[in-house]
Amino acid sequence: MMKVLLGIGLVIVLLVVLMILLPFLIDLNQYQPQYRPIIEDALNRKIELKDIQLTIVPRIGVRIAGFAVLDDPSFNSSPFASLTSLEVGVKLRPLLSKRVEVEEITLRNPLITVIKSRDGILNTSTLGKKGAPKAEGAAPAPEAPATEGPLRILALLAVDRVSITGGKLTYRDLSAAKPTEYVLQDLEFLIKNVGLGKTPSLHAATLVQPLNFPIKVDGTFGPLKETPDIETMDLAIALGKTIFAVKGSAVGGDANLTITSQVINSADLPLTLPLKKPVEVKDLHVAAEVKGRQARVHNLSFQIFNGQVKAQGGLTLDSPVAPFDGKVTVQGLQLEPALEAVGTGKVSVSGTAATELALHGRGFSKPELTQALEGTGHMAIKDGKLKGVNLMQEALTLLKVIGITQDNVKATAFSTIEGDIAIKHGVINLQRLLIDSHDFQAIALGTIGFDQTLNLRASLTLSEALSTQIASKTPAAKLVLTGRRIAVPLVITGSAQAPSYSLDTKAIAGKLQEQVKEQVKEKVGEILKSKSGEEALQKGQEALKQLFGR
């Protein structure tokens, strides 16, 4: 019995020694001449591989050290991608049955450098492809839907765990006037339950420099297929302090997405926005789909400045001009904080705004929008002030009214501003804008340019009490008297931040002509009623004196 136990113990010791020595006894590097050309041909890149060996501890597998993929020589002499080691661990029990099942793949400290040349060409454009690279943004040739890609590779791996620890991804843009560089550092990547028919879980995190901006993604997607189709996607994406919930699918090249977020603060985003103060958006909800080259937002809604914004629209993808159309509805928007955030300067508007707009155009730069944006709509503002403008004071000054005390406050209070607008070629056309204030009512027509240039004509109809008071002190005001109210015709030019006011002389002349015609008609009627020619002659002389005296 003792001999049997000693024999078993000796066999175990020999097996342990063999397992320890096995990585040293089997040299996998001798097979490099066989598999290296296959890898280089698949990547269309030269590779470097320092060492490859079997591993026993902590699991059976293969460890590749010093692996690097060289860059396209026309871009860079340094490696495009490198990593300290690539470790592949396999399961022991299936291996005893002559089956290989991968348990874990670990990439340690990967370094990847993506370069965009001065000609706008990416160094990734020739990765895995042969032929001349194409500039980024160039129209691609029609081709069959791709069946290769990362998802297919993951599906075929059938691995429990794929992870990346450490490393960084560098993006260098040499095509801009001022070359820029962004780095994704402290990379974390973990994907579990990989294989055909399975739904993997995903965790990814990084820090974007030089913005010092953290990004994190957690969730699930799948089930994995040999095609790039994703039937279900449920991800939580954290951009700094802002969290987005993304759900949807991508099947057959078409995608359906729902994106929600409770709070988005512009101060937490790594964007340079033309804002004087941070803006907070609440309860964001987006429902969108992509079919071929058409992207459509069925519902976009959010709360901002205590108001509700709803929109829908479409965009043509893969088009240099990017044509789009949409409808926007705004209710209950507080204008004062909105304009303070934008920073409008001397002239501003307060009140509660509502609007409906139907828009279409192409492009998203300011020159493109100025040229191509068109639309129609209706706007209304309730219970507010035109700050920096006192229309009543301007009207009285132009009429040279004296003896009437007016507030020196540089503002115009109103109960309602409402009217229709049309947008075309960088100009907002006010088709009929009504302003209702305590002391006057006004109608304005004209244009406001995207550059804030004003070209407006307005008519201020003063209240009856104020009109009577002005007419008694300023005889000239009777020239613009209609019934018992004074209507002051104004021309407003200059810019929204520096408006200029003048009397509309053409309108006054037309008004005067109407008054003369009415008086002539009245006097002629009186003359015709005269009983004798002498009486008629006398009345005619008196009428002429009165008319010419006016």
C-alpha positions, 0 to 999 in steps of 0.5 A: 500500500505504501508503494502505491501511495508513493507511486501516485505521489511521484506521478503527481509531482511529475505532473506538477513539474511538467506543468511548470516546465511546459511553458519553457519546453514548448516554444511557440515563437518558432511558429511566428513565420507561419501566422505572422504573414496571415495577420499582416495580410489581414491588417494590411500592416506590419506587426511586431511580436516580442514573445509568445508563450504558454501560461499555466497560472492563473489559468491555462492559456497563451500570453503574447508580449510586446505586440504592436501594429505599425502605422501606415508609413505615409502617416507615421513611423511609430506604431498605430497600436501596441499593448504590453500583453495580450492574455488568452485563458481557456477552460480546463475541463473542455480542454480535456475533451479536446475542445477549446473554450476561451474563458477570458481575453485581457489586453493590458495597456493598449496604446492607439494613435489615430491621425487625420492628415492635412489632406483630411485622410485618417490613418485607419482608412487603409487598415485591413484594406488595400488601395488608395485611402479616401479623404474623410467625408468623401462620398462612399461608393455603393456597397453591400451591407457589411457582415464583418465587424467587431460585433461579428468577431465578438459573436464568434469568440464565445468568451466569458470575459473580454477586458482592457486595463489601462492604456489610452487612445490618441486622436490627432487632427492635422487638417485644422488650421490649428492642429488639435489633439484629444486623448482618451486615457485611463481606459476601462473596458469589460464585456461579459457573456460573449457568444452567438445568441448571448446578450453581453453586458458592457462597462466602459470608462475613460477620461477625455483630455485636455478637457478632463472630462469623464465618460462612462457607459454601462448596459447590455446589448444583443443577442449577438449574431453573425450580422451586425444586427442588435435587436435590443440595446439598453445603455446608461451613458454618463457624460460628466455629471449628465446621464443619458438612458439609451434604448433601442435597436439596430437591425438591417441597417435601420435603427430606432432609438429612445434617449432620455435624461432628467437634467442637462446643465450646459456648464457640465458639458465639454462644449464652448457654447455662446452663452453668458450663463449656464442653461439647464434642460430638464426631462429630455425625451428623444424618439428617433429612427434612421432608415437608409439615408433618412434620419427622423426625430418623431418626438423631441421634448424638454423643459427649459426656462420654465417652458415646454419645447416640443419638436419633430423633424428629419435630416438626410444623412451622407449629404454635403448640404444636409437638408432638413425640415422640422416643426417646433412648438414652445409654450410658457417660455420665460424670455428674460432668463433665456435672453440673459443666458444668451446675452442680448445687451442693451435691448431685451424682452421679458414675458411668457412666450409661445410660438409655433414654427415650421422650418426647412433648410440645409446645412448647419453653419451660419452662412448656410442657414442664412442662405437656406433657412425658410419657415413660417410661424406664429408668436405670442408674448404675454405680460412683459416689457421691452427693456431698453426701449420706451416707445411712448417716450420716443413717440412724444419726443418726435411729436414735440409734445410739451407739458405731459410728464412721462416716466423716464424708465427705459422700458415699454410694458405690454400685455400682449405682443402677437403676430405672424412671422416668415423667415427667408434668406436670413431675414425675419419678416413680421407680417402683422405684429400687434402690441397691446399696452396700457397707453397705446396699441401698435401695429408693426410691419417689416423685417429683422435680419439675422444680423439684428438689422431693423427695418420696421414701420409701426403705428402707435395708436394712443389711448383716448385720454392721452390723445385728448391731453396731447391734442389740447397742448400740441396743435400739431398733434391734430395732424395724426388724429384719427377720431378721438385718438392720435396714431403716431406713424414711426419708422424704426431702423438701426439694429436691435441693440441700437434702434433709431426712431423717426416719424413716417412722413409719408404716412403723415402726408397721406393722413393729412390728405385724407383729412383735407379730402374729408373737410373739402367734402364736408364744406362742399356739402354745406355750400351746396345746401346754400339757399342763394349764390351769395351765401354759397360764395361767402361759405366757400371763401370761409372754407378756403380760409380754414383749409389753407389756414390748416 
